[in-house]
Amino acid sequence: MTSRIQALGVFHVFVCCIGPACAQIDPAKRELIQLGYNQPFEGHGPISAYAFYYLNLPHFYRTNLTLRFALAPLYLDSELGIREAIGPHTDLGIGLSGGGFADGYSEVRGGKYLKSESFSGHGVGLSANVYHLFNPGQSIPLNGILRMETRYAGYLEDSDTDDNFELPHDKGSLNLRSGLRFGGREPLMLPEVAMELSVWQESQFRANSGSYGFNDDRRIQISSHLFWARALLTYTLPKLRHDFSLNLTGGASVEPDRFSSYRLGGVLPFAAEFPLTLPGYYFQEISAKRFVLFGGQYFLPLDSDNRWAFTAVAATATVQYVDGLEQPGHWHSGVGGGIRYRSPKDAWQVVLAYAYGIDAIRDHGRGAHNIGLLIQFDLERARVPLFDPGEQPIRSRVLQRIFQGISF
């Protein structure tokens, strides 16, 4: 449940395994550019932003192969899916991910971002994923997922890391995940229809444990175990064209540490594989060993074509904190509102919003303000391909094409 953050100059980029590719092989061709940014009005939190190119390409060289990757300036998350590799309804995926600044850690404690206790991390991972469809022919799929990933991470001081702060030792890990997912959500910023009921378990085994920090005041566990479930509904009312979404997520853990905890905060939809959003809060401000989070969003059209809409969002959570990151109170809530614009054919979608973290701790007491910007460009709908399926991926220079002429 932890994040992977990359950097291009001062612009930090987040990439994760997104959408149904993590629960099944996505059968739809997709080509997207996603941008997201949150800016607090006060205080200094971890930079909350991402920019990446997402490609899902069925029939990649062969009819039973699907290539999926998300590409950021310094990070790649990819998978080659092989349909019916194990049986008529059982697919196999081989994944590779990694890059610079992929495994860093930002310490947020008591509403303060402590740069002196934060650091960078670089890593690489190799995974094998098995996807089994239990109810072929049904309109809502029930998929079972087994995932095994081996990962290596190395840590480096940032320019603001305290000289007396001892970094964790570089480490290798083995991560095992299993889950059941009924339904799913497309990897789109604002899907019109989605439904999901899912349960998950993940075990993380490290090659070595150990202490780090100031005088070894914090510890990495040799193993951590996470258990969580999610219920999600997104729907568009046919006559009114009003859109709404509801999300209920709860999780518990055994022997969690800072690296394996559930981290809540922020409103970026692709800031994690299972984003735990709290409007108005810093990105991943709250570190929890147990939590229940409920949130909702509503879009009210402002014109007959539903190009412009007003959006309202709210979320509330009860948490039990990870040891060493406690703060007064166990409830955290946030609200927000903004404007959404959709271009013809939905090629462009833009959301500009304001959010208020009701219970976020700041220097003046409780309450925090921030603004956010989300942009999605669907190249399939715009019919502007950046990637030629006949071209070798290693020669495609996708990164240069996306960011040519853009400065951060």
Order of alpha helices (4+ residues) and beta strands (2+ residues): beta-beta-beta-beta-beta-beta-beta-beta-beta-beta-beta-beta-beta-beta-beta-beta-beta-beta-beta-beta-beta-beta-alpha-alpha
